[in-house]
Amino acid sequence: MLELDADLAEALWALDQPKGRIDGDAMERDTLASLARIPAAREQLLELLAVEEREALLASVVTARSRLTLSDAYLEVPGRDPFAG
């Protein structure tokens, strides 16, 4: 699951790169493959939790999603200033 997190952070990083610096087609393929892995990874994580923990986590998802902005996705991406541009 940590590999998937890193892949998605890399996809966000790639959006900030100058044109021609990376292979955009390859990055798109990799990103789409990573996005396709999210549902299975989510289910694996939920299966590791006790029923009470799972219920609490799923309840908090509703609250978190209602408060997050698109710029929040960049908050922990090294070298990315979420307040730039």
C-alpha atoms as a printed R data frame, in Angstrom:
   type eleno elety resid chain resno       x      y       z
1  ATOM     1    CA   MET     A     1   0.000  0.000   0.000
2  ATOM     2    CA   LEU     A     2   2.906  2.355   0.621
3  ATOM     3    CA   GLU     A     3   4.065  1.801  -2.952
4  ATOM     4    CA   LEU     A     4   0.654  2.899  -4.216
5  ATOM     5    CA   ASP     A     5   0.828  6.036  -2.071
6  ATOM     6    CA   ALA     A     6   4.248  6.838  -3.515
7  ATOM     7    CA   ASP     A     7   3.023  6.236  -7.070
8  ATOM     8    CA   LEU     A     8   0.152  8.676  -6.588
9  ATOM     9    CA   ALA     A     9   2.444 11.295  -5.022
10 ATOM    10    CA   GLU     A    10   4.742 10.920  -8.023
11 ATOM    11    CA   ALA     A    11   1.792 11.526 -10.332
12 ATOM    12    CA   LEU     A    12   1.076 14.813  -8.561
13 ATOM    13    CA   TRP     A    13   4.746 15.750  -8.747
14 ATOM    14    CA   ALA     A    14   4.732 15.052 -12.485
15 ATOM    15    CA   LEU     A    15   2.008 17.634 -13.024
16 ATOM    16    CA   ASP     A    16   4.440 20.350 -11.901
17 ATOM    17    CA   GLN     A    17   7.275 19.340 -14.231
18 ATOM    18    CA   PRO     A    18   8.201 21.371 -17.298
19 ATOM    19    CA   LYS     A    19   6.940 19.967 -20.577
20 ATOM    20    CA   GLY     A    20   9.402 17.453 -22.003
21 ATOM    21    CA   ARG     A    21  11.083 16.679 -18.686
22 ATOM    22    CA   ILE     A    22   9.197 13.408 -18.247
23 ATOM    23    CA   ASP     A    23   7.543 10.922 -20.580
24 ATOM    24    CA   GLY     A    24   3.939 12.086 -20.252
25 ATOM    25    CA   ASP     A    25   2.475  9.017 -21.933
26 ATOM    26    CA   ALA     A    26   4.324  6.673 -19.589
27 ATOM    27    CA   MET     A    27   3.343  8.774 -16.584
28 ATOM    28    CA   GLU     A    28  -0.300  8.695 -17.651
29 ATOM    29    CA   ARG     A    29  -0.213  4.886 -18.045
30 ATOM    30    CA   ASP     A    30   1.432  4.476 -14.644
31 ATOM    31    CA   THR     A    31  -1.029  6.846 -12.985
32 ATOM    32    CA   LEU     A    32  -4.062  5.138 -14.490
33 ATOM    33    CA   ALA     A    33  -2.699  1.767 -13.357
34 ATOM    34    CA   SER     A    34  -2.216  3.142  -9.834
35 ATOM    35    CA   LEU     A    35  -5.716  4.610  -9.759
36 ATOM    36    CA   ALA     A    36  -7.128  1.247 -10.803
37 ATOM    37    CA   ARG     A    37  -5.404 -0.368  -7.784
38 ATOM    38    CA   ILE     A    38  -7.065  1.915  -5.229
39 ATOM    39    CA   PRO     A    39 -10.306 -0.066  -4.685
40 ATOM    40    CA   ALA     A    40  -8.460 -3.326  -3.953
41 ATOM    41    CA   ALA     A    41  -5.953 -1.580  -1.665
42 ATOM    42    CA   ARG     A    42  -8.816  0.086   0.193
43 ATOM    43    CA   GLU     A    43 -10.527 -3.249   0.749
44 ATOM    44    CA   GLN     A    44  -7.262 -4.838   1.937
45 ATOM    45    CA   LEU     A    45  -6.792 -2.063   4.462
46 ATOM    46    CA   LEU     A    46 -10.360 -2.282   5.729
47 ATOM    47    CA   GLU     A    47 -10.044 -6.051   6.171
48 ATOM    48    CA   LEU     A    48  -7.125 -5.504   8.547
49 ATOM    49    CA   LEU     A    49  -9.273 -3.485  10.931
50 ATOM    50    CA   ALA     A    50 -11.596 -4.681  13.669
51 ATOM    51    CA   VAL     A    51 -15.269 -4.047  12.940
52 ATOM    52    CA   GLU     A    52 -15.442 -1.083  15.334
53 ATOM    53    CA   GLU     A    53 -12.302  0.480  13.839
54 ATOM    54    CA   ARG     A    54 -13.600 -0.011  10.316
55 ATOM    55    CA   GLU     A    55 -16.924  1.631  11.157
56 ATOM    56    CA   ALA     A    56 -15.191  4.587  12.808
57 ATOM    57    CA   LEU     A    57 -12.837  5.032   9.854
58 ATOM    58    CA   LEU     A    58 -15.617  4.871   7.276
59 ATOM    59    CA   ALA     A    59 -17.651  7.394   9.265
60 ATOM    60    CA   SER     A    60 -14.693  9.778   9.363
61 ATOM    61    CA   VAL     A    61 -14.253  9.504   5.581
62 ATOM    62    CA   VAL     A    62 -17.485 11.414   5.046
63 ATOM    63    CA   THR     A    63 -16.270 14.266   7.242
64 ATOM    64    CA   ALA     A    64 -12.790 14.358   5.706
65 ATOM    65    CA   ARG     A    65 -14.041 14.358   2.117
66 ATOM    66    CA   SER     A    66 -16.387 17.236   2.830
67 ATOM    67    CA   ARG     A    67 -13.495 19.375   4.115
68 ATOM    68    CA   LEU     A    68 -10.595 18.554   1.788
69 ATOM    69    CA   THR     A    69  -9.664 20.733  -1.164
70 ATOM    70    CA   LEU     A    70  -7.728 19.792  -4.277
71 ATOM    71    CA   SER     A    71  -4.654 21.618  -2.984
72 ATOM    72    CA   ASP     A    72  -4.688 19.399   0.124
73 ATOM    73    CA   ALA     A    73  -3.549 16.515  -2.092
74 ATOM    74    CA   TYR     A    74  -0.163 18.217  -2.422
75 ATOM    75    CA   LEU     A    75   0.507 18.922   1.254
76 ATOM    76    CA   GLU     A    76   3.070 16.172   1.794
77 ATOM    77    CA   VAL     A    77   4.626 16.016  -1.662
78 ATOM    78    CA   PRO     A    78   8.310 16.966  -1.212
79 ATOM    79    CA   GLY     A    79   9.248 20.132  -3.050
80 ATOM    80    CA   ARG     A    80   5.642 21.103  -3.763
81 ATOM    81    CA   ASP     A    81   4.357 24.378  -2.417
82 ATOM    82    CA   PRO     A    82   0.565 23.891  -2.247
83 ATOM    83    CA   PHE     A    83   0.108 27.650  -2.028
84 ATOM    84    CA   ALA     A    84   2.061 28.429  -5.205
85 ATOM    85    CA   GLY     A    85   0.060 29.303  -8.279
